[in-house]
Amino acid sequence: MSDASIARIHLKPGHIQPVWAGHPWVFAQAVATTQGAPEAGAEVVVCDPRGEALGRGLYSPRSAIAVRLFTRDPGRALDADFFEQRVRRAVARRLARGLPSPDTTGYRALHAEGDGLPGLVVDVLGEALAVQFGTVGLAARAPALLDLLEQVFRPRAIVDRTSLKIAQQEGFAAELGVRRGDRALAAFAFLERGLAYEVPLTLAQKTGYYFDQRPLRARVEELSRGRRVLDTYTYVGSIALAAARGGASEVVAVDTSAPALEVGARIAHANGLGDRVRFVHGDALAELERARGAFDLVVCDPPKLAPNRTSAAKATQTMRRLGAAACGALSDGGILVLSSCSAALGPTELARALALGARDVGREALVLERLFQGTDHPVPAAFPEGLYLSSIIAEVSVA
């Protein structure tokens, strides 16, 4: 595609600095004019008000994010060679950090903006891949991208886990399920830190598993010896299994999904931990409030509470209530792990919610550690929204 045929998006004054510094998103409200008539998903060049090119990306006219930038080089075509270079660079990045390894065959292989491929997420789950297409431009290129993933990873199957909500927002039809390879695939089977997982496709949330919390699971395992552990929002029990393997004296895992708990119990049994984790079907807040000092280590990792900035205040209040209940569930001097997977509820907001929640129940919280998403979820320095996962490990004492 020649430069002359590519539409040019001109930004309003006052919206240049983030893009110039490397932020990969151009919000619709930042667009002043469009030179040309780009179709949804087309390549476009983004320019400042003087016409100086800032980069090249894909156009999403129905989205609040009008353009996602893939390269700072306006002359670089987003062709097959471009995508192959980016994918292979991401593979090399993981290999340099020990992924995959003999004891970990599940990890995030492509992390969208973090790997210079905005909107494209790919997880390796053993012999299978799970993929999410997050923009109309990527969905239009799906056949070629699936060819590329087959070439690079040689998977048994590629499963499309694209969000239906995002597909609707972007204006494309999602093709969910196994799109390439073994269409009889019924479950994702992989290893994480030596623990074997088998997660049915019918159960799997998002891409299938939450690889971003691998560092937290490892740390909880280190902290659990001799402690009574309560793991809320457990899904298939990953943190609970880590605690049990770490030598916890008692482990209780809570979730509202009975199917997830059944899978978790099977995984625990398969790893020789079936008699060391008690899976409880129930509401996390109710179980925390009922516990009343019964545990020495409590993990509270709720689903996304603040999908955007406008919901941050309400989410902070919800986190405050969860923090209060979790503090009340701990013995004096116990350890609380509190997590947020919302960029709008980051480390500062999370700490404030914990401080207020602890105060509400007559406790004091001393932050010992902060953890974030794992290294297979990299974040561009100019993209604060990419740091979406925050965890606090705190000592909680009677005030």
C-alpha positions in Angstrom: 0.0 0.0 0.0 1.5 3.3 -1.1 1.8 6.2 1.3 -0.3 8.3 -1.1 -3.3 6.0 -0.6 -3.2 5.9 3.2 -5.5 8.3 5.1 -3.9 10.7 7.5 -5.4 11.4 11.0 -4.6 14.9 12.3 -4.6 15.4 16.0 -5.9 18.4 18.0 -3.4 20.7 19.7 -2.9 19.5 23.3 -3.1 15.8 22.4 0.3 15.4 20.9 2.6 14.7 23.8 1.4 11.3 24.9 1.5 9.9 21.3 4.9 11.5 20.7 6.3 9.9 23.8 5.1 6.5 22.8 1.5 6.0 23.9 0.0 3.6 21.4 -3.6 4.9 21.6 -5.2 7.8 19.7 -8.6 8.6 21.3 -11.4 9.7 19.1 -11.7 12.9 21.1 -8.1 13.8 20.1 -8.8 13.7 16.4 -9.2 17.0 14.6 -9.5 16.0 11.0 -9.2 13.0 8.8 -7.6 13.4 5.4 -9.0 10.6 3.2 -11.8 8.1 3.8 -10.3 5.1 5.6 -12.4 2.0 6.0 -12.8 0.3 9.4 -9.5 -1.6 10.1 -7.5 0.3 7.5 -3.9 1.4 7.9 -3.7 5.1 8.7 -0.9 7.6 9.4 -1.3 9.8 12.5 0.0 13.4 12.3 0.3 16.4 14.6 -1.5 19.6 13.7 1.4 20.7 11.4 1.1 17.5 9.4 4.3 15.9 10.8 3.8 12.1 11.0 3.9 10.5 14.4 3.3 6.9 13.4 1.2 4.3 11.7 -1.7 2.2 13.0 -5.1 0.6 12.4 -8.3 2.6 12.3 -11.3 1.8 14.5 -14.0 4.3 13.7 -16.6 2.9 16.1 -14.3 2.8 19.1 -13.4 5.4 21.7 -9.8 4.5 20.6 -9.8 5.6 17.0 -6.3 4.4 16.2 -3.9 2.0 17.7 -0.4 2.7 16.7 1.9 -0.2 15.7 5.0 1.7 14.6 6.6 5.1 14.9 7.8 4.8 11.3 5.0 6.2 9.1 6.5 4.6 6.1 6.5 1.0 7.5 3.7 -1.0 6.0 1.8 -3.3 8.4 2.3 -6.3 6.2 3.1 -9.9 6.7 6.7 -9.3 7.3 5.9 -6.7 9.9 3.7 -9.0 12.0 6.1 -11.9 11.7 9.0 -9.7 13.0 6.9 -8.6 16.0 5.7 -12.1 16.8 9.2 -13.6 16.6 10.6 -10.7 18.7 8.0 -11.5 21.4 8.9 -15.2 21.3 12.6 -14.3 21.8 11.6 -11.9 24.7 9.9 -14.8 26.5 12.7 -17.3 25.9 15.1 -14.8 27.5 13.0 -14.9 30.6 12.7 -18.7 30.7 9.4 -19.2 29.0 8.5 -21.9 28.2 10.4 -24.2 30.6 10.2 -27.8 31.6 7.9 -26.9 34.5 6.0 -24.0 32.9 4.3 -24.6 29.6 1.5 -22.1 30.0 2.3 -18.3 29.6 1.3 -15.2 27.6 3.1 -15.2 24.3 1.8 -12.0 22.8 0.6 -9.2 25.1 -0.9 -6.6 22.7 0.6 -3.2 23.3 3.4 -4.7 25.4 4.7 -6.5 22.3 4.0 -3.8 19.8 0.8 -5.5 18.5 -2.1 -3.5 20.0 -5.3 -5.5 20.4 -3.7 -8.9 19.9 -3.4 -11.3 22.8 -2.1 -14.9 22.5 -1.6 -17.3 25.4 0.3 -20.6 25.1 -1.5 -23.3 27.0 0.6 -26.4 26.5 0.0 -27.7 23.0 -2.8 -25.2 22.3 -3.0 -21.4 21.7 -5.8 -19.1 22.8 -6.1 -15.9 20.8 -8.1 -12.7 21.3 -8.6 -10.2 18.5 -9.3 -6.8 20.1 -9.9 -4.6 17.0 -11.7 -4.6 13.7 -8.4 -4.2 11.9 -6.9 -7.4 13.5 -10.2 -9.3 12.9 -9.9 -8.5 9.2 -6.4 -9.9 9.3 -7.3 -12.9 11.3 -6.7 -15.6 8.6 -3.2 -14.3 7.9 -2.4 -14.0 11.6 -3.6 -17.5 12.3 -1.4 -18.8 9.5 1.5 -16.9 11.2 0.7 -18.4 14.7 0.6 -21.9 13.2 4.0 -21.3 11.5 5.7 -20.0 14.6 4.2 -22.1 17.4 3.1 -25.3 15.7 0.2 -25.8 18.1 -2.2 -28.7 18.3 -5.1 -26.2 18.0 -5.8 -22.5 18.0 -8.8 -21.4 20.0 -10.5 -18.0 19.5 -11.5 -16.5 22.8 -12.3 -13.0 21.5 -14.5 -10.9 23.7 -18.0 -10.7 22.2 -18.5 -7.3 23.9 -15.3 -5.9 22.3 -16.3 -7.4 18.9 -19.6 -5.7 19.1 -18.0 -2.4 20.1 -15.5 -2.6 17.2 -18.0 -3.8 14.7 -16.9 -7.2 13.7 -18.3 -10.8 14.1 -16.3 -13.0 16.4 -15.6 -16.6 15.4 -15.3 -18.3 18.7 -14.0 -21.8 19.4 -11.3 -23.9 17.7 -10.4 -22.2 14.5 -7.3 -24.2 13.5 -6.1 -27.7 14.3 -7.7 -30.3 16.4 -11.4 -29.4 16.6 -12.0 -32.2 19.2 -9.9 -30.3 21.7 -11.9 -30.2 24.9 -9.5 -28.7 27.5 -6.3 -26.7 27.9 -3.6 -28.8 29.5 -0.4 -27.1 30.7 2.1 -26.8 33.5 2.7 -23.8 35.7 5.6 -24.0 38.1 5.4 -27.8 38.1 1.7 -28.0 38.8 -0.4 -29.7 36.1 -3.6 -28.0 35.0 -6.4 -29.2 32.8 -9.1 -26.5 32.2 -12.1 -27.3 30.0 -12.7 -24.9 27.1 -16.3 -24.7 28.3 -15.2 -23.2 31.6 -12.1 -21.2 30.7 -12.5 -17.4 31.3 -10.9 -14.9 29.0 -8.1 -16.7 27.2 -8.4 -19.7 29.5 -6.3 -18.9 32.6 -4.8 -15.9 34.5 -1.1 -16.2 33.8 -0.6 -12.6 35.0 -0.7 -13.7 38.6 2.1 -16.2 38.4 4.5 -14.0 40.6 1.8 -13.7 43.2 1.2 -17.4 43.3 4.9 -18.1 43.8 5.0 -15.5 46.6 2.0 -16.9 48.4 3.5 -20.4 48.3 6.6 -19.0 50.1 4.4 -17.2 52.7 2.0 -20.1 53.5 4.1 -22.5 55.6 2.3 -23.3 58.8 -0.5 -20.7 58.1 -4.2 -21.1 57.8 -5.0 -19.7 54.3 -8.3 -18.4 52.9 -8.2 -17.9 49.1 -11.3 -16.0 47.8 -12.3 -15.6 44.1 -10.2 -18.8 43.6 -11.5 -19.7 40.1 -9.8 -23.1 39.7 -7.8 -22.8 42.9 -4.3 -21.8 41.6 -3.4 -19.7 44.6 -4.9 -22.3 46.9 -2.8 -25.0 45.4 0.3 -22.9 45.7 -0.5 -22.4 49.4 -1.1 -26.1 50.0 2.2 -27.0 48.3 3.9 -24.3 50.4 3.0 -26.1 53.6 -0.1 -24.3 54.8 -1.8 -26.0 57.8 -5.2 -25.3 56.3 -6.4 -24.0 52.9 -10.0 -22.9 52.1 -10.8 -21.9 48.5 -14.0 -19.9 47.8 -15.8 -19.1 44.6 -19.3 -18.5 43.3 -18.8 -20.8 40.3 -19.6 -24.4 41.1 -18.1 -25.7 37.8 -14.9 -23.8 38.5 -14.6 -25.4 41.9 -15.2 -28.8 40.5 -12.4 -28.3 38.1 -10.2 -27.0 40.9 -10.9 -30.0 43.0 -9.9 -32.3 40.1 -6.7 -30.3 39.5 -5.8 -30.5 43.2 -6.3 -34.2 43.3 -4.2 -34.7 40.1 -1.4 -32.8 41.8 -1.6 -34.8 45.0 -3.1 -31.9 47.0 -6.7 -33.0 47.0 -6.8 -33.6 50.8 -5.1 -30.3 51.6 -7.6 -27.8 50.0 -11.2 -27.4 50.9 -13.3 -25.9 48.1 -16.3 -23.9 49.2 -19.1 -22.7 47.0 -20.0 -19.2 48.3 -19.8 -15.5 48.1 -16.3 -14.1 48.9 -17.5 -11.1 51.0 -19.9 -13.3 53.0 -17.2 -15.9 53.7 -14.7 -13.2 54.7 -17.2 -11.6 57.1 -18.0 -15.0 58.6 -14.4 -15.9 59.2 -13.7 -13.5 62.0 -10.0 -14.0 62.8 -9.9 -17.6 61.7 -7.1 -17.3 59.2 -3.4 -16.2 59.2 -3.2 -15.4 55.4 -6.1 -14.2 53.3 -6.0 -13.6 49.5 -8.6 -11.4 48.0 -8.3 -11.1 44.2 -11.7 -9.9 42.8 -12.6 -9.6 39.2 -12.2 -6.2 37.5 -14.1 -3.6 39.6 -13.2 -0.5 37.6 -13.3 -1.0 33.8 -12.8 2.7 33.3 -12.0 5.9 35.2 -15.6 6.8 35.7 -16.2 3.7 37.7 -13.1 4.1 39.9 -14.8 5.8 42.8 -17.5 3.1 43.2 -14.8 0.4 42.7 -12.7 2.0 45.5 -15.7 1.8 47.9 -16.2 -1.9 47.0 -12.5 -2.6 47.5 -12.7 -0.8 50.9 -15.5 -3.1 52.0 -13.6 -6.2 50.8 -10.4 -4.9 52.5 -12.3 -4.4 55.8 -13.8 -7.9 55.6 -10.5 -9.5 54.8 -8.8 -7.7 57.7 -11.5 -8.9 60.0 -10.9 -12.5 58.8 -7.3 -12.4 59.9 -5.6 -13.2 63.2 -3.6 -10.4 64.8 -0.4 -10.0 62.7 -1.8 -12.0 59.8 -1.0 -11.4 56.2 -3.4 -10.0 53.6 -3.0 -10.2 49.9 -5.2 -7.7 48.1 -5.3 -7.4 44.3 -6.8 -5.2 41.7 -6.9 -6.0 38.0 -8.1 -2.5 37.0 -5.7 0.1 35.8 -8.1 2.7 37.2 -7.7 1.2 40.6 -3.9 1.1 40.8 -1.4 0.8 43.7 -2.2 4.2 45.2 -6.0 3.7 45.1 -5.6 0.1 46.3 -3.5 1.1 49.3 -6.0 3.8 50.2 -8.9 1.4 50.1 -7.0 -1.0 52.3 -6.1 1.7 54.8 -9.7 2.8 55.1 -11.0 -0.7 55.2 -8.6 -1.7 58.0 -9.6 1.4 59.9 -13.3 0.5 59.5 -12.7 -2.7 61.5 -10.2 -1.4 64.0 -7.1 -2.7 62.3 -3.9 -1.3 60.9 -2.3 -2.4 57.7 1.4 -2.2 57.0 2.4 -2.7 53.4 5.3 -5.2 53.1 5.4 -5.8 49.4 3.9 -4.7 46.1 3.6 -7.1 43.1 2.5 -6.6 39.5 1.8 -8.7 36.4 4.5 -11.1 35.3 7.2 -10.5 32.8 5.2 -12.1 30.1 2.9 -9.2 30.4 5.3 -6.3 29.5 4.2 -2.7 29.6 5.5 0.2 27.4 6.9 3.0 29.6 4.6 5.6 27.9 1.5 3.4 28.5 0.3 3.6 32.1 -2.9 1.9 31.2 -0.9 -1.3 30.5 0.0 -1.7 34.2 -3.4 -3.0 35.1 -2.6 -5.6 37.8 -1.5 -4.5 41.3 -1.2 -6.5 44.4 -0.4 -5.5 48.0 0.9 -7.8 50.6 0.3 -6.3 54.1 0.6 -7.2 57.7 -2.6 -6.6 59.6 -2.7 -5.9 63.3 -5.2 -4.9 65.9 -5.1 -1.1 66.2 
